[in-house]
Amino acid sequence: MKILNQFTLRRVFSTVGAIGLMAMVSGAGCSATDGTGTPTSCTGLDVNVSAQATVKAFGQASSALKDAALDVEAKWLATCNSINRELGEDSSQTSASKACAVLNARVKKALDAGATVTLDVKAECHADVSVQGDCQAKCKLPNCDIKAKCDPGKLVVECNGSCSGACDIKAPSATCTGTCSGKCTADVAVTCSGSCTGECSDLAWNGTCDAGCSAQFSGTCGGTCMGTCDGMNSSGSCAGKCEGSCSAKASGSCSAKCTGQFSGSCKAECKGSCEATGGATCSGKCEGTCTYAPGKADCKGECHGECSAEVAPPSCEGSLDCDGAAECQASCEGSASAQASCDSSATLAVTGDAELYGVLQAHIGEIKGAFAQTLALKDPIAKLAGKTTATFSALGDIGASGLACAGSSVAIAAEAQASISVSVSASASVQGKAGT
């Protein structure tokens, strides 16, 4: 299981950062493909010639990554418009940047009124090993035995047999008895250290408890607030920030155990559903990637080692010691990243604006998914965007067709880079940092 990136976001409203993440470059030119994801300018290549096969892999990867970036833009547009609609804001915008700017203004209004909004997002994204292995095989690298030339411990293969190393199974239908990156649902309590829905054994928490909080509570209260409400003495309902104790539907921070249904950050044991990207011990259903320790006899997934029954060409996740391998590797990793799967979790805490909390929580799945996909594409796109036609001419005779393919593919990669750079820069600017 190759981790494309692992990240934790904690911001004063990271989702407003998402508002930056949505600001993809609009109006980018369309690139014609032949129906298989290959730019039409690359169709005249001789794929039996290593240099030309590598150029074609670059064209396919550039096109796939650009399409993936545009897909993220569409997701942010739909998500922000949906949230705006439910908040009674303008939901008619047709670009992600404008739609999410509307949401940005709504959140800033809440913050100016004294509300606090914090979002923790954790994610791991994994490249599609079968796509990468198939691509590497098509590069036709001369005298290259991928199994022999790959960095030790970096060989991965789609497997349907015994595996000598760790076995990763994505979204298994059977019970997971390993570690789960994603969501583990179990009837028994498991160490979670992530987002928990159900029962959490923590004596202090940050999230939402339907039974309320009995000590040192600060947040939004849906029941009786005993203490202060927006700084004023309170012994009843509170439409603002409650500090003290809350009898029901408490959303915020608390220094007492939740005795009812819980949803939020749990650093202890969770009974119910646990989302932990770092890999929580799981003895239930894993919606994500379940990793079994070496020695599992029936690996039907990604095998990190030797497999008795390979179902696809092996891929190398490290460096490949073959002539021309670096360019092939970068392109194949790009194609695999464009079809990456992400296991992500998010914990939202809002105090002082119950309406905002409810709407954002209802769309937390779309928000965390768009975050993960956006950041999963950043590094693979950057690798391809630095290539030039000279990069591929140096590999050998690529001919006129190779020059045409490389030229158009460089332009496509540049479009993808511009798009993802705007997203990352806008996200950084929300934190008060200069974009990169």
N, C-alpha and C positions, 0 to 999 in steps of 0.2 A: 504494500500500500504506500504509494508515494505521496508524501504530504507536500502539496504545492506551496501552501503557506499555512501558518498557524498564527492566529492573532487574537488579541483581546482588546476591545474598544471600551473605554470608560470615559464618557464625556458628559458635560452638562448639555444634555440632549444630543446624543450621538445621532439620533434620527434626523435632527436638523442638519447634522453633517451629511446625512443621507441626501438631504436636499441638495447638497453640493454634488453628491455622488450621481445624482440624476442628470447633471448638466452635461450630457454628452454633446459632442459637436453635431449640430443639425445641418442638414443640407449636404452631407457628404455624398460624393459621386457614387454611382452604382457601378459595380464591376461584373461584367458578363461572365458567366460560368457555363460549363458544358452539361450541367445537370448532375455531375458527380462531385461538385465543389471545386473543380479545377478551373482556373481562369481560361477562357477560350484562347488566349495568347500562348498557352502552354500545351496545346493539343498536338503540335507538330514535333514534339520531342521524341527521341529514341530512348525509351526507358530501359533498354538493355545496356546503355552506356552510363556508367556510374555518375559522371558529372551532370549529365542531363537529367538522370533520375533524381538527383539531389536537388536540382533547380525546380523540378516539378513538385517535389515534396515541400519546398519553400512556398511555391505558389498556392498549394492546397492549404498549408498552415495559415498563411496570411489571410486568405479568403475566409477560412473557418473562424479565425480570431476576430476579424472585423464583424462577421455576422453575429458572433457571440456578444460583442460589445453593443451592437445595435439592439440585441435582445434584452440586455440589461436596461438600456434606455427605455424601451417599451414597458418593462416591468415597473420602473420607477414612475413613469407617467401614469400608468393605471393605478398604482398604489397611492400616490399622492392625490390624484383626483378622487379616489374612493374615500380616503380619509377626509378630504376637504368637504365632500358631499355630506358626510355624516356629522361633520362639525358645523354645517350650515354656511360654509364658505364657498367661494367661487370654484366650481368643478368643471368649468368649460374650457380650460386651457388645453392646447393641442401639442405642447412641447413639455418634456419632462422638467426642464429648467424653470419654466414659468409656473407649472402646476405645483412644483415643490417650493417655489418662492412664496406662494400663497400660504402653504402650510408653515413655512418658516416664519412668516409674519404673525400667524396665529400663535405659535409657540412663544415667540418673543413677547407678544402681548401678555401671555400668561406669566412669563418670567418677570416682566416689568411690574406685574400686579402682586409679586411676592411668591409665586409658585416655584417649585423646584422640580426638575425633570432629569432623571438619570437613567441611562440605558447601558447595560453591559452586554456586549456581543462577543461570543467566542465561536470560532469556526476552524475546521480543518477541511481542506479541499484536496481531493485525490484524482490524479490523472487517470484516464482510461488506459489501462495497461495493454489491452488487446489492440487498441488503435495505435499506440506507440510501437508495439512489437511488429504489427503488420507494416507500418510505415518504414521502420528500420530495415526490414527484410527487402522492401522495394527500392531502397537506395542503391542496392547492388554494389556495396563497398567491396573493392577488390581484396581477396585473401583475408576476409574478415569473418572469423568464427565468434559470434556474439557471446556465446557461453564461455569461451576461453579468454576473450579479450576484455570482458566486462570487469569493472572493479569488484573485488571479492565482497560478497554479501549484498551486491546491488542487482543481481539477476532476479527477475520476476517473470512468472509465466501463468497464464490462465490454465487452471488445472482441473482435472476430473479423476483424481486418483490419490495415491499416497504422496505426501509432501515431506521433504526432509527438514524444512524450516517452518517458520510461522505461516499460518494460513489465514487469509482475510476473506471473509464472506460478507457480501453486501446485502443488507435487508433480508436475512434468512427467514424462511417460513418456520423453521424448527426453532426450538429453544436454544438460546446462546449460552454457552457455559465458558465464556472467556471474558475479554474486556470489550466494551461497547463504546464506540465513538458515535454519538448521536443520541437517540432516546432509548433507554432501557425501561421496559415495563415489567415489573415483577410483583408477586404477592408477598414477598418477604423484603425486609428492609435491606438496602445495600448502601455502601459508602458512596456518596454522590459527588460532593464538591462541585456542584453545578446548579442548574435550574431544576427545581423539584415541584411536581404537582401531586399532591396527596397528603402524606404526613411527613414532617421533618422533625428530627429529634433535637435540633438546635435549641439552646436556651436563649438565643438572640437571633433575630432574622431581619431580612430586608425583602419585602414582597407584599403579599396580600393574604390575610387570614379571615375567613368568613366568621369565625368565632370572636374576632376582635383581639385586643391586646390589653393585658392587665397592668403593665408596668413600663414606664419610660417610653411611651409611644409618641411618635412624631409623624404626622402624615394626614391623609384624608380619611375621615370616619363616616361610615354609613349608618351608624347607630347613635348611642349616647356618648358624648364626649365629656369626660370628667377631668377638669383641669383648666386649660385655656383654649379659646378658639380665636385665632388671629390676634393673640395677646390679651384677650379679654376673658374674665372668669366665665367658665362654662359648666353647666350640669344638664345639658340637653343636646339637641341636634346641632351640628356644626357644618356650615357650608364652606368653610375655609380650612385653615391649617389647625389641626387639633394636636395639642401637646398634653400628655398626662396618661389617660387610659381611654380605650374605646370599646364599646360593648359588642360591635358587629361590623363586618365588612371593613376591616382596617387595612389601609394600603400605605405602607411607608416603612419605618424602622421601629423595632420593638426589642425590649430586653427581657422578654418572657416567652415561654414555649407556646406555640400555637396549638390549641386543643381541638381545632376543627380542620376543615379543608384548607390546605396551604398551597400557594403558588408563588415561587420566588427563589432566591438564592439560598441554597442549603449546603453547609460545609460539613455536615455530619451524615447521619443515615436517613435515607428517603425510602418510604414505602409507597409505591405507586409508580409514577413515571419520573425518571431521572434523565436529564440531558446534560452530558458532560463530554466535551470534545476531547479532553485528554485521555479518555478511556476509563470508564468506570467498570468495576467488576460487575458482571451481569449473569444472572441465572434466570432469565426470562426472555421475552421477545425483544430483539434489538432492531430498531428502525434506524439503520445507519450501516456501520461496518463492525462486524464481530470478528475479533482476532483471537484465534486459538494458538496455544503454545506449540512449539515443534513437537512432532510425533503424532499429530492427528492423522488417522489412517485414511479418512475419506474427505479430502479437501476438494470442495467444489467451488473454487473461487481463485484468488490470487495466491500463488505459492512463492514464498521467498526462499528459493532453493531448488533442489531437484524434484521433478514431478514424474511419476510413473506413467501418466497419461496426459500429455499436453494437448490442449484444444486450440492453441494459437501459437504463432511464433513467439519466442521469448523476447523480452525487452530488457534493456540495461538502463537502470535509473541513475547510475553514476557515469564516470567518464568511460569512453570506449576507445581502446588503444588500437585504432585502425586508421589508415590513410583516408582523409576526407570525412572522418567521423564527426568532427565538431559541428559542421554545417548541417549534416544529416540529423544529428542529435537535437540540435536547437529546433529544427523544423518539426521533427516528430514529437518532441515535447510540446510544441505549440499546438499541433493537431490534437494531441491527447488532452491538453489543458482546455481546449475549446469545448470538450465534452466531459469536463470534470464533474465529479459529484462532490457535494459539500455536506458535511455534518456540522450543523450550527446550533447554538443555543443563545437565548437572550433573556435577560431579566430587566424588567422595567419598573421603576419606582417614580410615582408622581405624588407630590403633596400640594394641596391648595387648588386643584382643578380636577374634580372628579370626572367631568365630561371628557376632558382631554385624555385622562388615563384610560377610560373605558374604550374610547375609539382607537387609541394607539395599541392597547392590549389586544383588541379584536383583530388588528392587522399585523401583529408581531411576527407572524410566520412569513408574510411577504417581505417585511422590512429586513429581517435577519437573512433571508435567502438572497435578496438583492445585494446586501452588504457583502456576503460571502462570494457571490459570483463576480462582483466588481473587482474585489481584491485578488481573486484567483487568476484573473486575466492580466493583471498589471505587469508582473515580471516576464511571463512568456512573450507578451507583446513587445516589451522593451528589448528583449534579446533579438527579435526579428527585425525591429525597426532600425537597428544599427547596420543592417546588411546593405551592400551596394551590388551593382552588376559586376564590379571588379572582384568582389568576394567570390563569386561563382565562376568567373572566368579563370581564376587562379586554380580551380580544381581540375581543369582540363579543357578540351575542346567542346564547348557547349553549342557552337554553331549559331546561325542567325535566329533560329527558333528559340534557343536558350537565352540569347540576349533579349529577345522580345518578351519572353516569359519573365525573366528576372526584372526587367524594367517595369512591367506592369505590376508585378508582385511587390516590388519595393514601394511603389505608390500606394498599393493597398495597405501594406504594413504601416506606412506613414499615416494613413487615415485612421487606422486602429490606434496608433500611438497618440495621435492628437485627441481622439475621443477619450481614451482612458486617462490621459494626462489632465484633461479638464476636470474629470471626475475626481481624481485624487487631489488635485490642487484645490478644488472647491471644498472638498471634505476637510482638508487641513486648514483652510481659511476660517472655517466655523469654530475651530479650536483657538483662534487668535494667532495662528502660525502662518507664515508665508507659504504659499503653495510651491510645490516642487515640480 
